[in-house]
């Protein structure tokens, strides 16, 4: 049974009245997880509603600063069988109006619950289509802004395509007698007659019909407006500007504004560790996309690979790409790292080219380490504000040369450079942040060396080096984190589901 049906069945068993009250045309999308559920419930049973949601392992997520409305709470349901999440707007009252403001509290919640019908297709209670179409035209009017009202004044108004489709869908479901009876319960007698005549006699809402409805409905609902019209328009515009600014700074300028919903239990830092080929990058991308549906989340990149790097690191990488040649398999095996290898010293006099190359790479490593420290501090701040950070590795000080561990000690010994030795000392000081700011959950993705070589045949060629890394990775400890061992040799979908279930249990 679908998780949503389980929740609503529990509502019914506990005598809690509920109703999916709008956009019932798109319920198939809601059950697929691509649209939200807008559920009106009996406000007198609010504690029972929340108890039932918690029993079904739902989590509460609320918007920060923008998009919170009176009498509306936000819950995320998780289907442990499929790993999908579903967003429920739980309405204890009918807030509607301008975007991001919802200045009206509509007076029809008892009527909507009393007249709700059971959907044969989805087996949940939905609003009576005769009530829903009256609610639709009312929402159409009170949501309209200055632009639409001006268009209607100058006879150039057109109903949006989505609203038009929903109106026509409901128009085909109404019963004229029932519509008239219910309209009399929602509006004054004269207004009810005018509104029902407009609906019955028109297959769509044009400029003339919209103008008439606007005059009638605004007058009917004037006493249900919690803030005046001017303030609603001003607040809506200001909040929209703030929302766009936050999104722009967050997505384009790499700042960490909260633009989506967060949970009262706080944010999380979630890291994946393991040898190459274990699926770290794939999983971090999948989990980011999964949470990003409604939850505040960002994917962070460590090291000098993908993601944003310093100008110096970007310049070095560009120079490398211009002069690099394809290395042979033998070369790759020779350059594979293994801590048991002897560290051979390199002098400028005996091998200037190799010395300069190693020296520049040391500077690159230090640049990346400084950048990693900044990212960790950003993640920490982001977590404190409720954000979820996803990483495909996490710096550690237990083993040198792997998983973004200390590297400059090796280069210092090779080059015998005072400058690199000082940088190695600074590297250790900078990297200490990884022990102060710990991840909340660490997934250790375990695969055998031969599987790593199969998955990355062009990159993973030295069995002994891979085995050393795999063994070293198994010894990594994160005393302040929840460490989860994952068999990453399973099918990808099974691994993803295991990870999703564990994350959900820790939220």
N, C-alpha and C positions, 0 to 999 in steps of 0.2 A: 504494500500500500504506500502511496505517495506520502511523504512527510507532512505535507499541508493537510491532506485528508485525515491523517492521524491526529493532528492538532485540533481540527474542527470537530472531529468525532468526539474528542475529549471535551470540547466546549459543550456539545450537545448532551453528553452523558452527565455533565455537571450542571445542566440547566442554564448555561450562559447563552443569552441571545447574541447572535452575531449576524453579519450580512456583508458580503462583498458588494459595495454599494455603487460603484461607478466603473466605467470602462469594462463592462462584462463581455463586450465584443472581443476583447483581447485576453480572455482568461486562458486560452491555450498557450499564449506567450508567457503568461505568469507561471503556469505550471511547468513550462520549459526552462524557467529561470531567466528569461530575457526581459521580463517586465515585472513591475511590483504588484503586490496585493494591497488593495485599499479596503480595510476591514473596519466596519463600524461595530462596536460592541457596547453592551449595557454598562454605562459608567458606574452603576452601583455595584458591579461585580468586577471592578478593576483588579482587586487583589487576587481573585480567582483566575482571571485571565493571565496575569503575570506568573502565578504559580504553575499553571498548566504549560505555559510556554517554557518555563525553566525545567519542568519535568521532561519536556521533549528536547532538552539540551539546546534551546534557542538562546541567543546572546543579544543583549541590548546594545545597540550602537546609535549614538546621537550626533547630529551635526554640531560642529564647533562654530559659534558666533553667527553663522548664516544658515537659514533654513529650518530653524526650530519654531514650531507653532504650538499655541496653547491647546491642550487636550489631545495631542498627537504624539505617540511614542513610536520608535523605530526598533524593529527586531529582525535578526537574521536567523533563519532556520537552516540547519545543515542536514543533508541526506547522507547518512553514513554508508549507504549502499552504493551510491553513485559519486559521492564527493561534491555534488552541486550545492550551491547556497541560494536561498530565496529570501527576498526582502519583503517584510510585512510592515505596512503603515497601520498601526493600531489606533483607531480614532475613537475617542470617548465623546467627542463632540464634532460637529461638521464645520471645520474651518475651511473657508474658501475666499477667493479674492485675488488681488494682485500677486504676481510672482514674488516669492520670498517674504511676503508680508501676511497674506491671508487675513484681511481686515474684517471679514464677515464671519459670524458664528451663526449658521443657519439653524432654524428652530424645528427641524423635521426629523430628528433622530429617532424619537419614539414611533413615529408613523412609518419610517423606513424599516425599522426592526419588526413592527407589527404586521406589515404587509409583505415581508420577504417571502420568496418562493424557493423551493429546492430545485437546483439544476440537475436535470437527468444526466447530462453529459459529464459533469464534474463532481456531482454528489456533494455539493456545498450549497449553503443558502446565499442567494443573490437578490438584489433589489428587484421589485416588481417593475417591469418595463414601463408601465404607465407612470410610476413615480420617478423612475430613472430619467425619462425624457423631460419631465418637468424640472427635475434637478439639473439636467444638462442645459436647458435654455436659461435657467437661472445662473448657473456657473458661467455660461457664455457671456452674459450681460455683466456680471460683477467682476469678471476677470479682464474685461476689455479696458484698454488703456486709452491715452489721449489720441494716439494715432488712429486706432480703429473708430473712435467716436468722431474724429474729424472726417474720416473717410465716409462714415455714414451720413454726416451732415452735408457733405458735398456729393453724395450719391455715387460713391465709387467703392463702397464696401463689398468685400467678398468674404464669405466664411472660409476658414482654413480647411484644407482638404481632410485632415484628420477629424475635425469637428463635424464636417459635412458627412463623412462616411458613418460616423457614430450616430448622427441624427437620423440618417436614412435607415440604418440598421434597426434602431429603436422604433422608428415610424412603422415599420413592417410588423412589429410585435404588439402594438398597442390595441386596446379595445376601446372604442370611442366612449361607450357608456361608463366603463371603469375610469377612463381618463377624466371625464367630467366630474365624477363623484370624488375622486382623489384630489383633483385640483381645488374643489370646494373646501377640502380640509387643509390645504396648504396656503391658499390665498383668500382674500375677500371675495364675495360673490361676483361682483362685476369684473374684477380682475381675472378671476378664474375663467369666466365665460370668454373674455377676450383672448386669453392665452391659449385656451383649448381650441378656439376657432382658428387661431393662427397655425397651430400644430396640425389640426385636421385638414385644413384647406391648402397647405403648402408642403410640397415634397422637399423643399430646402428652405433655408433662412436667407433671404436676400436683404437688400438695403432697407427697403420699406418695413419688412417684418422685424428686422433687428431694431430699427428706430422705435417701433411701437413697443416691442418687448422691453427695451431699455427704459422707456418712460414708465411703463407699468411696474416692472419688477424692482427697479431702484426705489420707487415710492413705497412698494410693499415691504421692502427689507430695510428701510432707513433706520429702523429702531434696533436692528441686529448688527450694526456696524460698530466695532470696538474702537476704531480710530476714524477720524474724518477723512474724506476723500482726498483732500490736498495732501495731508500727511502720508496717506497710503501711497500715493503716486510718488512723492518725494522720497519716502523710505525705500520704495521698490527700486527706484533709479539709483539711489546711493548704494544700496546693498548689491545691486547688479554690477556697479562699477567696482566695488570692493571685491566681489567674487571674481570678476575678470582679471583684476589686478593680481590677486592671489594666485590664480591659475597660471597667469603669464609668468610671474616671478618663480613659481614652483617648477613649471615645466620647461620654460625657455631659458631662464637665468640660473637654474640649478639651486634655487633657494628652497627652504623647507617650510613653507606655509602649509597649514592644515586646510585642505579644501574639501575633504570628504568626511565620512562619519568615523567616530572613535568610540571605543568602549570604556565604560567607567573603570574597568580593571587596568587600564593603561596600555601603552604600546609595548611592542616586543622587538627584539633583535634576534633574527633567525638565521643561522649559518649552516652551510653544508660543507663538509670536509671529506677528503678522500683522494685517491690517486687519480691521474688522468684517465678518462674513459669511464669513470663511475657514474657520470650523469649530473655532476654538480651544476653546470651551466643550464642544462635542460630543465632540471628540477627548480632551480631558482627562478627561471623564466615562467614556468608553469604555475608556480605558487604565487608569483607576483600578479600574473594575469587573473588567477582565481580570486584573490583577495581584492583586486583592483575594481571589481564590479561595483562595490559600494563602500569599501573600507579604505581608510587612509594608509597607503603603502607605497614604498619606493624600493627600487632595486639598486644596491650599491655595488660598485666594482672596486676590488682591491688590486694591487699590483700594477704592472705596466701593460696589461693586456687590453681588454675592452674597457670602455668607459672613458670618463674625462680624466686627463692627466695634466701635469704641469707643462708650461710652455717649453721648458728645457727638455723634458722627457719626450714631448711630441717632436721637437726638433731632432733629437738623437734618433728616434724611431724612423723619421723621414729620411735621414741620411743613411741609415741602415738599409732601408728599402731600395734606395737608389744604387747602392754599391754591392748589395748582397747577391750572392750566387747560390744556386741550388747545391746544398751539401749532399754528399754521398752518404749511404747508410753507414759506412765505416767511420766517417767523420762524426756522425751523430752519436755512434756508440762511444767514440773516444771522448766526446764532450759531456756525456751523461754524468750527473753528479752522484757521487757516493762518498759518504764521509770517511769511509775506510781507505780511500785513495790517499796516497802521499801528496802533500801540498808542495809543489815544486816552485822554488823562487824564480822570479823573472826579473832581470835587470834591463835597464834601458840600453846599456852599452852592448849587451849580447843579443838582445831581440827587441829593438826599439818599436817595431810595428805592433807586436803583441803587447808590449808594456803599455803603449798609448791606448790601445784598444781596451785593455783591462782597467786602466786608470779612468777612462771616460765612462766605462760601464759602472765603475764604483760610484762616480758622481751621479749617474742615472739612478742607481739603487738608492742613494741617499735622498735624491729628489723625490722618488716614489714613496719612501718611508715618511718623509715630512707630509706628503699629500695624504698618505694613509692615516696619519695621526689626525689631520684635520677632518677627514671623513668620519673617523670613529667618534670624535667630539660632536660632529653634526648629527650622527646617528643617535648619540646619547641624548642630545637636546630634542631631537625629533621624537624619540621614544618617550621622553618626559611629557611631551605635548600630545601623546596618544598615537603617534605614527608607528607603523610596522616596517622594519627594515629587513630586506632579504639580501643575503650575501652568498656567493658561491665559494667562499673560503673565509677564514678569519685568522689574523696574525697571531703568532704564538712564539714564546721564547724557550720552548723545551727542546727543540731540535734546530740546528742551524741549517740553512739552505733549503728548507722545504716549507710549504704552506705559509708563505710570507714570513718565515722566520728570519733570524739574524743572518746576514750574508757578508757583511763587510769585514768581519774578523778573518775570514778566509783570504779575502783580497789584500788585507793588510799584511798578512803573513807572506803572501806571494810577492807583493810589490816592495815590501820593506819601506813603505812611504810614511813619513810622519803625518802628512796631511790625511792620508787614508786611515791611519791609526786613530787620529782624533775623530774622524767621521764615524769610525766603528764604535767609539765610545759614545758619541752623540746618538748613534743609531740605537744603541741599547737603552739610552735614557728616553728617547722618543717612543720606542716600542713598548716601554713599560705601561703605556696607556692601555694596552691590550689586556693587562692583568687588573687594571682598575675599572675599566668599562667592559663588563663581560656580556656575552650574548645570553639571551634567556633560554633559547633552545639550540642545541647543536645536533645535527643529523650526521652521523658517521656512516658514509656509504661504502660498504665493504664489497670488494670484488677481488678475485685472484689475479696475480700478475699476468697470467696468460690471457685472461679476459680483457685486461687493459690493453694488451698488445693486439688482440683481435679487433677491438673497437677503435684503436688509434694506430693502425699499422705503419703509417708514415712517420709518426712522431715517437712512438714507444718501441724502441728496438733493442734496448739493453735490459735483459731479463733480471740480472742481478741488481741493477740500479732501481728498477721498478719494485722488486721484492723488498729491497731495503726501505724504500719510501712507504710501501704498504705496511711493513712491520712497524716502522717508526710512527706512522699515522695511528696504528692501533694502541700505541702507548700514550698518546696525547690525552691529557686530563683537563677538564674544565670544572673545577670544584664548585663554582657558583652557578653553573648552568645545568639545565636538564639535558643529559646526553642520551641520544636515542640511536641504538644500533640498527642499521637497515641493511637487509640483504639486497644489494643493488644489482644482483644477477637475475632477479625476477623480471617479468615483463614490465615495461615502463609504466603501463596503466596501473598495475598492482602496486608498484613502488609509490607512484603519485598518491594513490588512495591511502596507503599506510601513512604517508607524510601528512596528508590533509587531516586524517582522523586525529593524529597526535597534536597537530597545531590547534585544532578546534578544542581538544580536551584541555589545552593549556591557556586558552583565552579566558 
